[in-house]
Amino acid sequence: MNAPPVLRVTDATVVRDGNPILHEASLTVRAGEHWALLGPNGAGKSTLLSLLGAVVHPTRGTVEVLGHRLGRVDMRELRSYVGHVNPRHDLRSPLTVQDVVLTGLTNTVERIPRWEPTPEQVAMADRLIGLLGLSERHGARWPTLSQGERGRALIARALMPSPRLLLLDEPATGLDVAGREQLIERLDTLQHTYPELASVLVTHHLEELPPATTHVLLLREGRCLTSGPADEVLTSDQVSKCFDHPIRLTRAEGRWSVRAYRPAGPRVG
Ligand SMILES: Nc1ncnc2c1ncn2[C@@H]1O[C@H](COP(=O)(O)OP(=O)(O)OP(=O)(O)O)[C@@H](O)[C@H]1O
């Protein structure tokens, strides 16, 4: 039997300034599935992710997050059950990594004055810091962290309330190769450590997909081109259509890579 849906989006349309920026998108995500939303700039990936994170309502259609239909529940409360990793985390004070991770419990950017975590909560934060490979940077302050370390601290923060759903918005943006590879390795570890956790990751780079990605949805100009198991959706043909460019896609050791397709021409000389 299929696991119960963590997310169910049915024919969701989002209209802005009179134009549909997302058009009749449908998606069902179940426990233990790891989805990637892929598409070129402006395809509607972030818009769809903000529906999944209970940040915006659909103009038409329905969105159910953790069994609650948007429009019928307190969105703020629902958001506190979703681990949403936003790389534009607007933290101003020099909190330590441990403090940043603990703010995941209060769902605030800063530490709430006079709020103190229990020893169990501190132990949980330290466990997650270790899981994300940051034990040595545990007491380091936010302004001194590299972009990659910040990103991994924010994932640990998002996991503090033990969410059933983790949303990742372009988590590898701006990372160098080492930072990107550390991130992917940690995401894979996480997916094995929490087998029930479902995740949705937004990216336009197929190289950034963790090997544990189970499903993919391809978006183009606000419309869903296709969606389903990663190996069925990620073909050269479908990715070429999505990015409107001839692309050759290969997979090695679980990772995907793309090249512009150049048909073999007559040899010169
Ligand atoms: N609030 C808004 N009002 C008007 N247009 C918007 C609004 N938000 C997004 N858009 C437009 O909707 C389209 C989809 O935006 P979205 O950010 O979802 O795309 P994306 O696939 O995440 O793009 P990128 O890869 O560049 O981040 C874009 O053309 C964008 O300019």
The ligand as an SDF file (V2000), in Angstrom:
LIG
                    3D

 31 33  0  0  0  0  0  0  0  0999 V2000
    4.5350   38.3190   -6.9400 N   0  0  0  0  0  0  0  0  0  0  0  0
    4.7050   38.2360   -8.2480 C   0  0  0  0  0  0  0  0  0  0  0  0
    4.0860   39.1090   -9.0890 N   0  0  0  0  0  0  0  0  0  0  0  0
    4.2460   39.0150  -10.4400 C   0  0  0  0  0  0  0  0  0  0  0  0
    4.9970   38.0580  -11.0340 N   0  0  0  0  0  0  0  0  0  0  0  0
    5.6300   37.1820  -10.2640 C   0  0  0  0  0  0  0  0  0  0  0  0
    5.5200   37.2120   -8.8250 C   0  0  0  0  0  0  0  0  0  0  0  0
    6.2670   36.2070   -8.3200 N   0  0  0  0  0  0  0  0  0  0  0  0
    6.8180   35.5750   -9.3890 C   0  0  0  0  0  0  0  0  0  0  0  0
    6.4390   36.1640  -10.5340 N   0  0  0  0  0  0  0  0  0  0  0  0
    6.8150   35.7430  -11.8990 C   0  0  0  0  0  0  0  0  0  0  0  0
    6.3810   34.4130  -12.0530 O   0  0  0  0  0  0  0  0  0  0  0  0
    7.2990   33.6400  -12.7990 C   0  0  0  0  0  0  0  0  0  0  0  0
    7.7170   32.4040  -11.9950 C   0  0  0  0  0  0  0  0  0  0  0  0
    8.4910   32.8340  -10.8910 O   0  0  0  0  0  0  0  0  0  0  0  0
    9.2400   31.7980   -9.9330 P   0  0  0  0  0  0  0  0  0  0  0  0
   10.0780   32.6000   -8.9970 O   0  0  0  0  0  0  0  0  0  0  0  0
    8.2540   30.8710   -9.3440 O   0  0  0  0  0  0  0  0  0  0  0  0
   10.1530   31.0130  -10.9750 O   0  0  0  0  0  0  0  0  0  0  0  0
   11.3930   30.0490  -10.7000 P   0  0  0  0  0  0  0  0  0  0  0  0
   11.1900   28.8600  -11.5700 O   0  0  0  0  0  0  0  0  0  0  0  0
   11.5480   29.7910   -9.2440 O   0  0  0  0  0  0  0  0  0  0  0  0
   12.5870   30.9410  -11.2700 O   0  0  0  0  0  0  0  0  0  0  0  0
   14.1490   31.0030  -10.8600 P   0  0  0  0  0  0  0  0  0  0  0  0
   14.7590   29.7240  -11.2840 O   0  0  0  0  0  0  0  0  0  0  0  0
   14.6360   32.1520  -11.6690 O   0  0  0  0  0  0  0  0  0  0  0  0
   14.2240   31.2750   -9.3840 O   0  0  0  0  0  0  0  0  0  0  0  0
    8.4500   34.5680  -13.1230 C   0  0  0  0  0  0  0  0  0  0  0  0
    8.2650   35.0650  -14.4330 O   0  0  0  0  0  0  0  0  0  0  0  0
    8.3160   35.6960  -12.1120 C   0  0  0  0  0  0  0  0  0  0  0  0
    8.8020   36.9040  -12.6210 O   0  0  0  0  0  0  0  0  0  0  0  0
  1  2  1  0
  2  3  1  0
  2  7  2  0
  3  4  2  0
  4  5  1  0
  5  6  2  0
  6  7  1  0
  6 10  1  0
  7  8  1  0
  8  9  2  0
  9 10  1  0
 10 11  1  0
 11 12  1  0
 11 30  1  0
 12 13  1  0
 13 14  1  0
 13 28  1  0
 14 15  1  0
 15 16  1  0
 16 17  2  0
 16 18  1  0
 16 19  1  0
 19 20  1  0
 20 21  2  0
 20 22  1  0
 20 23  1  0
 23 24  1  0
 24 25  2  0
 24 26  1  0
 24 27  1  0
 28 29  1  0
 28 30  1  0
 30 31  1  0
M  END
$$$$
